[in-house]
Amino acid sequence: MVNNNVSHTKLTRIIFSVLITILFQLLLSWFIAYSLHNIRLDHQSIFLVDLIGKPIFLPVWAYYLCGGGSTFLIWLIARRFFPAEWFLLPPLVFGISLWPAYLVAAQANSIIALLFSLSLFLSFLKWKDNQGSIWWLVLFIGGLYYFSLLAAPVIWILFLFIVVTGYLSKQQKRKLFLVVLLMYLPVVLGSFYNPEGIYNLTKQQIKVFSEPGLLNGVNSFKGESQQAGFGALSKLTENKYLYLSEYLLLKGLKHLSPSTYFTSQEKLLNFSFSPPLYLGFIAPFLYGLYRSFKNHKSSRMMILAGLSLTLPSILAQPLVDLHRLILIMPALVFIISYGLMSLYHNRHHMFTKLLLWGVICLVITQIIVSLADISFREYPRFRRYFGEIHTEVGKQ
């Protein structure tokens, strides 16, 4: 971690800049919501709500609070990994991006999961350095898990990763294992009491093989093979297990593709042409990824561990679910920020200097174009995709 000694006056200016960034993000979210006539998502189920059978409704301001809180937490995490003069960069990249702004505007529950995950990561770092209490881990692990059942495999994968890499002492590993185990104990006991209910909740969350066209395609190819006289062979080459394995591989590769994050190929809210992250950031992202893998073993390990955050989206019905995938956005933001910082440090090279200015100009241009597009075309585009009488975007 970087030694981030900074004067009180400079820290005050940084905090003020972070607050301006948060204000910009909230205004961006409001602008999108206003342009879309305050549409509201048909919310993804919250695991705890289904578990207790009682609906929980949050006010609109709670989603804006989660969006602004996520930006603030990214700044707090950046203070542990970036030099003092670069504290502001990660929250700035996050705050001007359209991905979280759209989710806040549409009041998507995934923005709450993002706040829980960032709180959990920051609490873990503080506890690891003996600066925080383990009870914060209990709070945020429990909050994230009971928000979404799919947090369970992610947390266990990360825990196993921590154990294998030796990031914690033996005593810390035992404490963390006990905390994680205790958080899942109520559901384990509940599965014995109401196995059908747990099974139904799991089926609602994991819909990776619920795509109607997938099995129809398998049956179609299998039928054509049998008609051609390859009945026995078709059972080996055209069976559902092989197709489902290929589909999982396709989904996994799609989540590793930069086009998923830096273009409008995967639609925000299932209809928008706005990219999750601006295309101008792709150069610093690739450069930051290259530098991370080349120079820092700890960064390589953290990036590999962070891939587990794609699991909730991989287990969803769509090829890519940008709502569940928002959990990986902070990792992308830190890689982009590291790439921008590295480009700036190498600005004495003419090509690097031109590239850095090109990134800045392209991002500013994209912000202006995106705001104009949202203002004039987003709501007509929404009505064209979902119809005039619809007031909610389809289920995620």
N, C-alpha and C positions, 0 to 999 in steps of 0.2 A: 504494500500500500504506500501511497505517496505521502510524504510529510507536508502537510498543508498549513503552514504557519501563515497567517494573514492578519493585517492590522484591523483594528476595530472599525476605522473609517471605511476601509476598502470592503470589509465584510458587510457593512451597512449598505453600501452602494450595490453590492452583489445581491443582497436580499431584496432591495428595492427593484432591481432588474428582474429578479425571479417573480416578484409580485406583478410586475408589468406583463411578463410572459404569461402568467396565469390568467390575468385579466384579458389578454388577447385571446387566449384559448377559450375562455368562457364566452367572449363576444363572438368568436368564430362559431361555437356551438349554437349560440342563440341565433346567429344569422342563418345557419343551416336550418334550424327548427322553424324560424320565421318564413324562410323561403319554401319550406315543405308544408306550410300551414299546420305546424305542430302535429305531424303524424306520430303515431305511437306504435312500437313494435308489439306483435303478439308474442309475449315474453317467453323465453326459454324457461322451463320449469326450474325452480329452486329446490334442491334436494330436501332441505329441511322442511319447506312448505308441504311437499308431497308426503314427507315422513310423518308429520304431525296432523296432516289433513286440514290445516287451517290457513286460509289465504292471508298473505301479508302484502300490503300495498305501501309503496314508498312515495312521498311527494316529489314533485318535479325537481325541486331545488336539491334534493339528495343526490341526484345523478350529476348535477353540476358540481356539487361539493366533491363527489368522488373523482370527477375529471380534474378539477383544480388540485385536489389532494394528491393525486397520482403524480402530477407535475412537480409538486413540492417534494414528494418522497424521492423522485428521481434526482432532484438537486441534492438532497441529503446523502444519497448513495454516491453521487458524483464527487462529493467532498472527500470520500474515502479512497477514490481511485484516480482522480485527476489533480493536476497542479492547480494552485489557487487561481491563476489567471484564466483557467478553463472550466471553472465551476459551472458557469452559466450555460455552456454549450449543450450538454445533454437535455436539460429542461427546455431549452430554446428549440432544439430539433423536434422534441416531443410536442411542445406547445403549439407550433405552427403547422403540424401535420394534421391531415384531415381524418385519419383513421379514428382516433379517440373522439374527435369533435363530432363525427357522425353518430357514434354510439351514444354519446351524451345527448345529442339532439333528439334521437329516437328513443331515449330512455331504455337502453338495452341493459339487461342485468349483468352482462359481461364486464361492463366498466366497473362494477362493484367488485367482481372477482379480481380485476387488475389491481385495485386498491389493496385488497387483502394480500395478494401475492407480493406486492412491493413492500408492504408492512412486514410481512413474514421474513423477506430477505434481509431487510434492514435490521430487524430484531435479531435474526440469526447472527449477523455480522457483529453486532454489539455484544451479544451473549458469548460468542466465540472469543472475543477480546476481553471478557470479564467486565464489560461496561453496561450490561443489561441483565434483567432478570429472566429466568427460564419461563416465568409465568406469561410473559409476552408471547413466547413461542406457543404456549398452550392456547392462548387466546386466538392467535392468527392461524395456527394450524387447524384448530377447531372451526374457526370462522370460514376458512377456505374450503375445508372438507364438507361441512354441512351446507355450504352454498352449492357445491357441485360434487356429485359422486365421483366424477372423473378426476377430481383432485387426488383421490386415493392412490392410484397407480403412479401418478407424477411424483407425489411426495415420497413414496417408497423407493422409486427409482433414484431420486436425488439422495435419499438417505443411504442407499447402497453405494452410490457413487462417492459420498463423503467417507464411508467406511473404507472403501477400497483405496482411495487416494491418500488416506492418513491425514486429512485436513484437521481433524480434531484429536484431542488426547483420548485415551481409553475411558477415562472417567466421563468426559463430555459425551462420548459415543453412547455410553450406557444410559446417561440421563436423557439424551435425545431419543434413543430407542424406546425408553419407557414412556416418554411424552407422546410419541407417535402412536405407540401401541394403545395407550389409554384413550386417545381421541377416537380410535376406531372400535373400542370395546362396546359402546352402546349399540352400534349397528350390528356387530357380530352377535350380540345377545338377541337383538331384535330379529335377526335372520332366523333364529331358532323359534322365536315366538310367532313370527309372521313371515314364513319363507316366501309365500306367494307375493306379498307386498313388496319385499326386497327384489324379487325376480322381476316384477313389473316395472319397478323404478329403474332397475338396471337396463331393462329393455328400452325404456324411454330415453335413456341417456346414450346408449350405444346403438347407433343406427347405421353403422358403416355398411352393412349388407342389406339395407332396406331399400336401396335404389331399385325401382321396378324394372328399369331397362336392363339391369345387370343379369338377373336370372333369366329374363326373357331372351337375352342375347345368347346365353349359354344353351338354353333349350332349342333355339333356332339353329345354331351351328351344329348342335348334336343331331337334330332332325335331318339337316342337309347331309351330314356325314353318313347317317344310316341309309338315307335314300341312295347315296352313291355306292353303297355296298361296303362301307367301313364301320359296321355296327360295333364290332368288338374293339377296334382301334379307337373309335370315338369315345368309348368309356374311359380311355386313358388320356386322350388329348383334349376332349371337350367336356370334362367333368367340372362340376361347380367348385370343387376344392382348388383345382388349378386356376380357374378363372378368378376366384376370390383372392387367391394368393397374388396373382398378377395385378388385380385391382388394388390391393393393399400396397404393393410395390409402386404402382403408378401414383397413388395418393402420397406415399412417402417422398417420392422424387419431386412431385409437384410442390410439396412444402419446402423443398430445398431450392426451388427455382426463383431467381431474382424477379422474374416477370410477375410472380404472385404478389410481390410486395411493392414494386415500383411502377406498375402499369395498372390500367383499369380492366385487365383481363378477368379478374375475379371481382365481381360487383359488390361495392359497399351497399348494404341494405338490400342486396339482390337486384339493384337496378341502376345505381349511380355510375357515371363515367369518371368520377373523381378517383385518383389513385390513392391507396392507403398511405404510401410515402411518395414524396416527389421524386420524379425520375432524375432530377439533378443530383440527388444524393447517392445515386448508384455508384459513381466513381469513388467517392470517399468510403463507401461501404466496402467495395471490393478491395481497395487499398488497405483499409483498416483490418479487414479479414486476413489479408496476406501478411501484414505486419504482425498481427496477433499470433498467427500460427508460426511465423518465422522466428520471432524474438522472445516470446513469453510462454513458458510451459504452463503457468497457472492460467493464462488467458485461453490457451488451447483447451485445457481441461474444463474451464467454465463454459466455453462455447459448446463443447460436446455434451456437457450436462444439460445445458439449456435447450438442446434439441428435444428433450423429454416434454417441453412445454407445447410442442406441436401435437402431442398425443390426443388431447381432447378434440382437436379439429380432425385428426385422422380418423377417430372413432365416430365422427358425425356422418350424417347421410350425404351431404354435398361433397363434391371432390375436395373443395377447400371451404371451410366455414370461418369467415373472417371475424365472426363474433367470438368464437372460442379461441381463435388464433391470436387475439389481441394480447394474450399473456406473453407472447414472445417479442412483442414490440419493444419493450425496454432494452432487451439484449441487442436488437437491431440498432436502436438509438445510440447505445454506448459504442457499438462498432463504428457507426457513421461518425460519431464525435471524435473517436480515436483516429479515424482516417483523416478527418479535417485537421486535427491537431498535428498529425504527422506531415500532412501536405504543407501546412504553414511553416513547420520547422525546416522543410526542405525547399522553401520558396526561392532560394538563391539560384536554383536551376530554372531556366527560362520556361521549359515545358511545364514544370510543376506550378510555377507562378501563373501561367496562362490557364492551366487546368483549374486552379483554385478560383480564379476570377470567373471562369466559365461556369463553375458550380454555383457561385453566388448569384450571377446574372440569371442563370437558368431557373434557380429556385424562386427568385423574386418574380420572374416572368410567369412561372407556373402558378404562384400564389394569386397574382392579379387575374390571370386567365381563368383559374378555378373559381374565384369569387364571382367573376362576371358570368361564368357558365352556370353556377349554382343559382344566381339571382334571376337569370332569364330563362333557363331551360330545365332546371331540376324538377320543378313541380309538374310541368307538362310531360316530362319524361316519366315521372312517377305515375301519372294518370294513364299514360299510354301503356305502361307495363302492367298496372294493377286495376285499371278501370276507375271511372269517376266516382263510383259509389263506395269504393274501399277507403276506409280510414286507418287501416293498419297494414303494415308490411307483413309478408308471409312468415310463417314459423321458421325458426332457426333450429 
